[in-house]
Each structure stands twice: as structure tokens, then as C-alpha cells.
Amino acid sequence: MNAEFPVSSRSLAKREELAGLIARFARTDGTHAACFPPLSLIRASGETAPFHTVYEPSICLVAQGSKLVLLADETYRYGPSQYFAVSVDLPISGRIIEASAERPYLAVRLRIEPQQILELMSEADKSGASGMSRTPSARGIYVNSAGEELLDAFLRLLRMLETPEDLPVLAPMAAREILYRAMRGDQGQALRQMAPGAGRAALVAEVIRRIRETYNEPLRIGELAEEAGMSPSSLHRHFRDVTAMSPLQFQKQLRLQEARRMLLTEPVQAAEAAFRVGYESPSQFNREYARLFGMPPLSDIRRLKSLPPEEWAGEA
């Protein structure tokens, strides 16, 4: 899934300024935390190997280069003047597909919280603002074009990095505007639906949180559905609407990603990692690991350790 839109000369100038600011404050490849904690700057000087990670709710705007992201069997490509929005924790894979030393991939990511969405929804209801209505469950991930107003809001936020003393007071206001602009966009329902109490999708977000907390325990759909106030069949339907996968598939990806992290960073064997993330059968673990990552655990970890960390860390 890809969004292609023409870019005006004025938007192009804003994008180039944005790229310059990202390059200035992210001088090396990787993900760089900014002085304003919800903000990260991302740089890559070349195409990367496929990575797997769990994306948390955020809005990522690309100033230069392109990236490909896969959620289950869906593909999302985004590039300059486009933003990638995620409204719930989602296990994804992806890679940077357009970048070079001369023109690196440059992006800025803003982490968002459901409470911020609820506050903006409440204020919009009071003011009668249009474009903020509640509609049925939508996929919790999308790509869209960044209009000039959204580019302006990101630029205001990044310019504050030059005057860090302003960040504590002014950065939250710019971040709030970014979220507001995205929520009012033509695919903003994916964000609006995550406001606590907004509907079924918000309940799915709570189920996702529970699965993440207990990913290494048996999945009890009946209990999760009861806590969410839904029938098991309704939970399955809405969960798939938001995540493009079933709760069991979601849990499986969490388990395999965590096992991979253990094998990369801790002195554990594959069988121990499998047991720790909830597998009872090492052979089943090996099969499912190879299906997701393309090769068995030992071969995969050996390959990853031969690559620069920024190529597989999952933050690009």
C-alpha cells in the first residue's frame, strides 16, 4: 500500500529544510533521541537488511529516502513528504530501500499516547471541529501525504532543537499540533479510534497491551474477550481489523521477536530462548522462527552478528 501525491514547490522547500535539520542533529546512522523525549531522528546512509520490531504508536515523517514496511501480508511504502502513522503496538518487518551516503534516509518520529488522542477528541467535540468523527474500526497503520500544515508543525518542532531551552514549554504544543493535524487527515480515524472509550478498536488496544505483558503465557481468548466486553468471535474480528492478524498470530510474532533479541544479546541457546518465550517444543520453535526470519535460529543470528548493528536494530 503506497500513497503517491504531487508536491508543491513550497512543500519541497519545507521538506528540504526538514532534511537539513535532521541531518544536522543526526550526524551518524541510527536512531537518535532528541532533547524532547517523544522525538527521535533517524538516519541511514544505505539500504538496510530486513528488520523485525514492534512499532509503538507514533507518527514518522520522511524527509529524504524511502522505506518499505510489512504488516502480516500487507506492504506499505513511504518516502519524502509522506508520513507513516501507527496507532497501536504492531509487530512489523521492514527495510530502507532508498538511501546513499550522498543522500541518506532522513526521518523524524514522534511518539504518541492514547491519552493525548482522547484530550484532542474531547476538545474537538466541545468546539464542533469537523473531521474528528468516530467511525468503525480501521487498520492501526497507514501511509499518507504530509500537507503543508503538518510539515510546518514538524519544522517548528525541529527548529526548537537549536534553542533547547524552549523545548520544555513549546515542544509539547508543536507535538500536539502534529497529532491534531494527523487526526484530522483523511485516514486519521486510525488514530482517533484509539482514544480510551472511543469504541471497539480502543478495546483491542487494551487486549494488545495484555498480550504484550503476558506473551510467554498460554493465550486465553475467552478471558481476553470477557475483559474487553466482547464475544470471542467479535474480538477476533475487531482484532484482525486493527492489526491484520489474529491474536494468536500476534502473540507468535511477539514471541519470535523476543527470542531473536535474546539470542542476539544474551548468552542463551535456541532451546532455552524458545522455552523462555513460551514454546514447549523446540522443533516447533525452529520451524516458526525460520518461517518468519527466513532461516533457522543459529544461522540467522550468525548472519545478523556479521552486519553493522544499525542494519538490523529495527529502529531505522
C-alpha positions in Angstrom: 0.0 0.0 0.0 1.5 3.2 -1.1 0.4 6.9 -1.2 1.8 9.0 -4.1 1.0 12.7 -4.2 2.3 15.7 -6.1 4.5 18.0 -4.1 4.3 21.8 -4.5 7.5 23.9 -4.7 6.6 25.4 -1.3 6.3 22.0 0.3 9.5 20.9 -1.4 11.3 23.8 0.3 9.9 22.9 3.7 10.9 19.2 3.1 14.5 20.3 2.3 14.7 22.4 5.4 13.4 19.5 7.4 16.1 17.2 5.9 18.8 19.7 6.7 17.7 19.9 10.3 17.6 16.1 10.7 21.0 15.7 9.1 22.4 18.4 11.4 21.2 16.7 14.6 21.7 13.1 13.4 25.2 13.1 12.0 25.6 9.3 12.1 23.5 6.4 11.1 20.9 5.1 13.5 18.1 6.4 15.7 19.0 9.5 17.8 17.0 10.5 20.8 16.2 14.2 20.9 16.2 16.5 23.9 12.4 16.3 23.7 11.8 12.6 24.8 8.9 11.8 22.4 11.0 12.8 19.4 13.6 10.7 17.5 15.7 11.5 14.5 16.6 8.7 12.1 19.4 8.5 9.5 20.7 5.7 7.3 23.4 6.0 4.6 22.4 3.0 2.6 19.8 0.3 2.1 19.4 -2.0 5.1 18.8 -5.6 5.7 15.2 -6.6 6.6 14.5 -6.0 10.3 11.7 -7.0 12.6 10.4 -5.0 15.5 7.3 -3.9 17.4 6.3 -0.4 16.4 4.7 1.6 19.1 2.1 4.4 18.5 3.9 7.1 16.6 4.0 9.4 13.5 7.1 9.1 11.3 7.7 11.7 8.6 10.2 11.1 5.9 12.3 14.0 4.6 14.6 12.0 2.3 14.8 8.4 1.1 12.2 5.6 1.2 11.3 2.7 3.4 9.2 -0.5 3.0 7.2 -1.9 5.9 5.3 -5.2 6.0 2.4 -6.0 8.4 1.3 -9.6 8.0 0.8 -9.8 4.3 0.3 -6.1 3.7 3.0 -3.8 2.3 3.4 -0.1 2.9 6.0 2.0 1.1 6.6 5.6 2.1 9.1 8.3 1.1 9.7 12.1 1.0 6.8 14.2 2.2 4.9 11.2 3.4 4.2 10.1 6.9 3.7 6.6 8.4 1.2 6.5 11.3 0.9 3.7 13.8 -1.9 3.8 16.4 -1.3 0.5 18.4 1.7 -1.7 19.1 2.3 -3.7 16.0 4.9 -6.4 15.1 6.2 -5.4 11.7 9.1 -6.1 9.4 10.7 -3.6 7.1 13.8 -2.2 5.4 15.1 1.1 4.0 15.1 0.8 0.2 16.4 4.2 -0.9 19.4 5.8 0.7 23.0 6.6 0.0 26.0 8.3 1.6 25.3 11.4 -0.6 21.5 11.3 0.1 20.8 9.4 3.3 17.5 8.3 4.5 16.3 11.0 6.9 13.2 10.8 9.0 11.7 12.2 12.2 9.5 10.1 14.5 7.1 11.4 17.2 5.8 9.0 19.8 2.1 9.5 20.7 -0.1 8.4 23.6 -3.8 7.4 23.7 -4.5 10.0 26.4 -3.3 12.7 24.0 -5.8 11.5 21.4 -8.6 11.5 24.0 -7.8 15.1 25.1 -7.9 16.3 21.5 -11.1 14.4 20.7 -12.8 15.9 23.8 -11.7 19.4 22.8 -12.8 18.9 19.2 -16.2 17.7 20.4 -16.6 20.9 22.5 -15.6 23.2 19.7 -17.5 21.4 17.0 -14.4 20.9 14.9 -15.0 18.9 11.7 -13.1 15.8 10.6 -12.9 14.3 14.0 -15.9 11.9 14.0 -15.8 8.3 15.3 -16.2 5.6 12.7 -15.9 1.8 12.7 -12.6 0.0 13.4 -9.8 0.7 10.9 -6.3 -0.7 10.4 -3.9 0.7 13.0 -1.3 1.6 10.4 -1.3 3.8 7.3 0.7 6.0 5.0 -0.4 9.4 3.9 0.8 12.6 2.3 2.0 15.4 4.6 0.3 18.7 3.8 2.0 22.0 4.4 0.4 22.5 7.8 1.8 19.2 9.0 5.2 20.0 7.5 5.1 23.4 9.3 4.3 21.8 12.6 7.2 19.3 12.3 9.5 22.2 11.2 8.6 24.3 14.3 9.4 21.3 16.5 12.7 20.6 14.9 13.8 24.2 14.8 13.5 24.2 18.6 16.4 21.8 18.8 18.5 24.8 18.0 17.2 26.5 21.2 16.8 23.6 23.6 15.8 26.0 26.4 12.5 26.5 24.6 11.7 22.7 24.3 10.1 22.2 27.7 7.5 24.9 27.1 7.0 25.0 23.3 7.7 21.4 22.1 4.6 19.9 23.7 2.5 22.4 21.8 4.1 21.6 18.5 3.7 17.9 19.2 0.1 18.4 20.0 -0.4 20.2 16.7 1.3 17.4 14.7 -1.1 14.8 16.3 -4.1 17.1 15.7 -3.2 17.6 12.0 -2.8 13.8 11.5 -6.0 13.0 13.4 -7.9 15.4 11.0 -6.3 13.8 7.9 -8.3 11.6 5.6 -7.0 8.5 7.3 -7.0 10.0 10.8 -9.7 7.5 12.0 -6.8 5.1 12.6 -5.6 7.4 15.3 -8.9 8.7 16.6 -10.2 5.2 17.2 -7.6 4.7 19.9 -8.9 7.3 22.3 -9.8 5.5 25.5 -13.5 4.7 25.4 -13.9 5.6 21.7 -15.1 2.1 20.7 -14.1 -1.4 19.8 -10.6 -0.5 18.5 -9.7 1.1 21.8 -10.7 -2.1 23.5 -8.5 -4.0 21.0 -5.6 -1.8 22.1 -6.1 -2.9 25.7 -6.1 -6.6 24.5 -2.8 -5.9 22.7 -1.4 -4.4 25.8 -2.4 -7.6 27.8 -0.9 -9.9 25.1 2.4 -8.0 25.2 2.5 -8.2 29.0 1.9 -12.0 29.0 3.2 -13.0 25.6 5.1 -16.1 27.1 1.9 -17.5 28.7 -0.8 -19.5 27.0 -3.3 -17.3 25.1 -6.7 -17.4 26.7 -9.0 -15.8 24.2 -12.1 -16.3 26.4 -10.6 -14.3 29.2 -9.3 -11.6 26.9 -12.7 -11.3 25.3 -14.5 -11.2 28.6 -12.2 -8.4 29.9 -12.9 -6.5 26.7 -16.6 -6.9 26.9 -16.8 -8.8 23.6 -17.5 -12.3 22.5 -14.5 -14.4 21.3 -15.7 -14.1 17.7 -16.2 -10.3 17.9 -12.7 -9.9 19.5 -11.2 -11.9 16.6 -12.9 -9.8 14.0 -12.0 -6.4 15.5 -8.5 -7.6 16.4 -7.9 -8.5 12.7 -9.5 -5.2 11.6 -6.9 -3.3 13.5 -3.8 -5.5 13.3 -4.3 -7.6 10.1 -3.7 -10.7 12.1 -5.3 -12.9 14.7 -4.5 -12.7 18.4 -2.5 -16.0 18.1 -0.5 -14.7 15.1 0.2 -11.5 17.0 1.4 -13.4 20.1 3.6 -15.7 17.9 5.3 -12.7 16.3 6.0 -11.2 19.7 7.4 -14.5 21.0 9.7 -14.9 18.0 11.0 -11.3 18.0 11.8 -11.6 21.7 13.5 -14.9 21.2 15.6 -13.3 18.5 16.5 -10.4 20.8 17.6 -12.9 23.5 19.8 -14.8 21.1 21.4 -11.7 19.8 22.1 -10.0 23.2 22.2 -12.8 25.8 24.3 -16.0 26.2 21.4 -18.4 25.6 20.9 -21.4 23.4 17.9 -21.6 21.0 16.1 -24.2 23.1 16.3 -22.0 26.2 15.1 -18.9 24.3 12.2 -21.0 23.0 11.2 -22.1 26.5 11.5 -18.6 27.9 9.2 -17.0 25.4 6.5 -19.8 25.8 7.3 -22.6 23.4 7.1 -26.1 24.7 8.5 -27.7 21.6 12.0 -26.6 20.3 11.3 -28.1 16.9 8.1 -26.1 16.5 10.0 -23.0 17.6 12.7 -23.7 15.0 10.1 -24.1 12.2 8.2 -21.0 13.1 11.4 -19.0 13.6 12.7 -20.0 10.1 9.3 -19.2 8.6 9.3 -15.6 10.0 13.0 -14.7 9.7 14.0 -16.8 6.6 16.4 -19.2 8.3 16.9 -21.3 11.5 17.9 -19.5 14.7 21.6 -20.2 14.7 22.1 -19.3 11.0 20.1 -16.2 11.4 21.9 -15.0 14.5 25.3 -15.7 12.9 24.2 -13.6 9.8 22.9 -10.7 12.0 26.1 -10.6 14.0 28.1 -10.1 10.8 26.2 -7.0 10.0 26.6 -3.5 11.4 24.0 -3.1 14.3 22.2 -0.2 12.6 21.2 -2.5 9.7 19.2 -4.9 11.9 18.3 -3.0 15.1 14.8 -2.3 13.9 14.8 1.4 14.6 15.5 2.7 11.0 
